[in-house]
Amino acid sequence: MNLPNSLTILRIFFAPLLVVVLLTREPNLVLWGLPMNFAVWGVLILLAAAATDWADGYFARRRGEVTTLGILLDPIADKLLISAAFISLVEMHLVPAWMVVIIIGREFTVLGLRSIASAEGFTIQASALGKTKMVLQVLAVCAVILGAKHLPFKPLATLLLWLVVVSAIASAVQYFLKFWSQVDSSVKQRRRLRLLERRKKPQDVATL
């Protein structure tokens, strides 16, 4: 258990904390003369979780502590956090359910494709579009949460939600095309090896 993996696990624990804050709409406090309602706390929790997402990757590369556990847990932590946030927003009637189905469906589809790719012995790196989608998701959730208590944020939240949906679909298509090309190449390579093995066997028998 190193620092990057500890940050990833911390991000996993941020997910239920965010759900509790959003669904209970608590706490609502005044700290140092500033009103701190549940929306502010929700945004702070989400931004803290996003900061751990950046920090675990940074420290893993800088300190040479990239581990199999970290590679497996990092995307799971991201998807758990985003899924928890969007499902909570549906429960609060702040986001249409069909949008969330597309967003979360994309996440689990890509996770499944990544598992298949790993079983085939190759990895598909996250694209710039995929990273942009993640940033848009965090910004959209923050805007929607703030829009629950502060009306000026609602138009921005609506715009960001549409951008998230479009980027989710586009990045899913891009990821699938990369996945298909890699799998197709892998399958073709295995077929070539089998044909070579079949050709070698008769030659070996003839030599004997």
C-alpha positions in Angstrom: 0.0 0.0 0.0 1.8 3.1 -1.2 0.7 6.8 -1.4 -0.9 6.7 -4.9 -3.0 3.6 -4.0 -4.0 5.2 -0.6 -5.3 8.2 -2.5 -7.2 6.0 -4.9 -8.9 4.2 -2.0 -9.6 7.6 -0.3 -11.5 8.6 -3.5 -13.6 5.4 -3.2 -14.7 6.5 0.3 -15.5 10.0 -1.0 -18.4 8.4 -3.1 -20.7 7.3 -0.2 -19.9 10.6 1.6 -21.0 12.6 -1.4 -24.2 10.5 -1.7 -25.1 11.2 2.0 -24.5 14.9 1.7 -26.6 15.2 -1.5 -29.5 13.0 -0.4 -29.8 14.3 3.1 -29.2 17.9 2.0 -27.0 18.3 5.1 -25.0 20.0 6.6 -26.1 23.6 6.3 -23.8 25.7 8.5 -22.4 29.2 8.8 -18.6 29.1 9.1 -16.7 32.4 9.8 -19.8 34.3 8.7 -20.1 32.4 5.4 -23.2 30.2 4.6 -22.0 26.7 3.9 -25.1 24.8 2.6 -25.1 21.2 1.4 -24.4 22.2 -2.2 -21.1 23.9 -1.2 -20.1 20.8 0.8 -21.0 18.5 -2.1 -18.9 20.6 -4.5 -16.0 20.6 -2.0 -16.1 16.8 -1.6 -16.3 16.3 -5.4 -13.3 18.6 -6.0 -11.3 16.9 -3.3 -12.0 13.6 -4.9 -11.0 15.0 -8.3 -7.8 16.3 -6.7 -6.9 12.8 -5.5 -7.5 11.5 -9.0 -4.8 13.9 -10.3 -2.5 13.4 -7.3 -2.4 9.5 -7.4 -1.4 9.5 -11.1 1.2 12.2 -10.5 2.8 10.6 -7.5 2.7 7.1 -9.1 4.7 8.4 -12.1 7.0 10.6 -10.2 7.9 8.1 -7.5 7.9 5.0 -9.8 5.1 3.4 -7.8 2.8 2.3 -10.6 1.3 -1.0 -9.4 -1.2 -3.6 -10.7 -3.5 -2.7 -7.8 -3.4 1.0 -8.7 -4.1 0.3 -12.4 -7.1 -1.8 -11.5 -8.5 0.5 -8.8 -8.1 3.8 -10.5 -10.8 3.5 -13.2 -13.1 1.7 -10.7 -12.8 4.6 -8.2 -13.5 7.2 -11.0 -16.6 5.3 -12.3 -17.9 4.7 -8.7 -17.6 8.4 -7.8 -19.2 9.7 -11.0 -22.0 7.0 -10.9 -22.8 7.8 -7.3 -22.9 11.5 -8.0 -25.2 11.3 -11.1 -27.5 8.7 -9.5 -27.9 11.0 -6.5 -28.7 13.9 -8.8 -31.4 11.8 -10.5 -32.9 11.0 -7.1 -32.9 14.7 -6.3 -34.8 15.4 -9.7 -31.9 17.6 -10.9 -30.8 15.6 -13.9 -32.9 13.6 -16.4 -32.6 9.8 -15.9 -32.0 9.2 -19.6 -28.9 11.3 -19.6 -27.5 9.4 -16.6 -28.2 6.1 -18.3 -26.1 7.2 -21.3 -23.3 8.5 -19.1 -23.1 5.5 -16.7 -23.7 3.0 -19.5 -20.7 4.4 -21.3 -18.6 4.0 -18.2 -19.4 0.4 -17.7 -19.2 -0.5 -21.4 -15.7 0.9 -21.5 -14.8 -0.9 -18.3 -16.0 -4.2 -19.9 -14.0 -3.5 -23.1 -10.9 -2.7 -21.0 -11.3 -6.1 -19.2 -11.5 -7.9 -22.5 -8.5 -6.1 -23.9 -6.6 -7.0 -20.7 -7.5 -10.6 -21.2 -6.2 -10.4 -24.8 -2.9 -9.1 -23.5 -3.0 -5.4 -24.5 -4.1 -2.1 -23.1 -5.8 0.9 -24.7 -4.7 4.2 -23.4 -7.2 6.9 -22.4 -7.7 9.4 -25.2 -7.7 13.1 -24.9 -11.4 13.0 -25.6 -11.9 10.6 -22.7 -9.9 12.8 -20.3 -11.9 15.8 -21.5 -15.1 13.9 -20.7 -14.0 13.3 -17.2 -13.3 17.0 -16.6 -16.7 17.9 -18.1 -18.3 15.4 -15.8 -16.8 16.9 -12.7 -17.7 20.4 -13.8 -21.2 19.4 -14.8 -21.9 17.7 -11.4 -20.5 20.8 -9.6 -22.7 23.1 -11.6 -25.9 21.0 -11.1 -25.2 20.7 -7.3 -24.7 24.5 -7.0 -27.8 25.1 -9.3 -29.9 23.3 -6.6 -29.4 26.3 -4.3 -28.2 29.0 -6.7 -30.3 29.6 -9.8 -27.7 31.4 -11.8 -25.8 28.1 -12.2 -28.7 26.3 -13.9 -28.1 27.4 -17.5 -24.4 26.5 -17.1 -25.3 23.1 -15.6 -27.7 22.3 -18.6 -25.0 23.2 -21.1 -22.3 21.1 -19.3 -24.7 18.1 -19.1 -25.3 18.1 -22.9 -21.5 18.4 -23.4 -21.0 15.4 -21.1 -23.6 13.3 -23.0 -22.1 14.2 -26.4 -18.5 13.6 -25.2 -19.6 10.3 -23.6 -21.1 9.0 -26.8 -18.2 10.2 -28.9 -15.5 8.8 -26.6 -17.3 5.5 -26.4 -17.3 5.2 -30.2 -13.6 6.2 -30.3 -12.7 3.7 -27.7 -14.7 0.9 -29.4 -13.0 1.5 -32.7 -9.5 1.3 -31.0 -10.6 -1.8 -29.2 -11.9 -3.5 -32.3 -8.8 -2.7 -34.4 -6.6 -4.1 -31.6 -8.7 -7.3 -31.1 -8.9 -7.8 -34.9 -5.1 -7.6 -35.2 -4.7 -10.0 -32.2 -7.1 -12.5 -33.7 -5.4 -12.3 -37.1 -2.0 -12.8 -35.5 -3.2 -15.9 -33.7 -4.7 -17.3 -36.9 -1.3 -16.8 -38.6 0.5 -18.6 -35.8 -1.9 -21.6 -36.0 -1.5 -21.9 -39.8 2.3 -21.8 -39.4 2.1 -24.5 -36.7 -0.1 -26.7 -39.0 2.3 -26.3 -41.9 5.2 -27.2 -39.7 3.7 -30.4 -38.3 3.5 -32.3 -41.7 7.1 -31.1 -42.5 8.3 -32.5 -39.1 6.5 -35.9 -39.8 8.1 -36.1 -43.3 11.5 -35.4 -41.8 11.1 -38.2 -39.3 
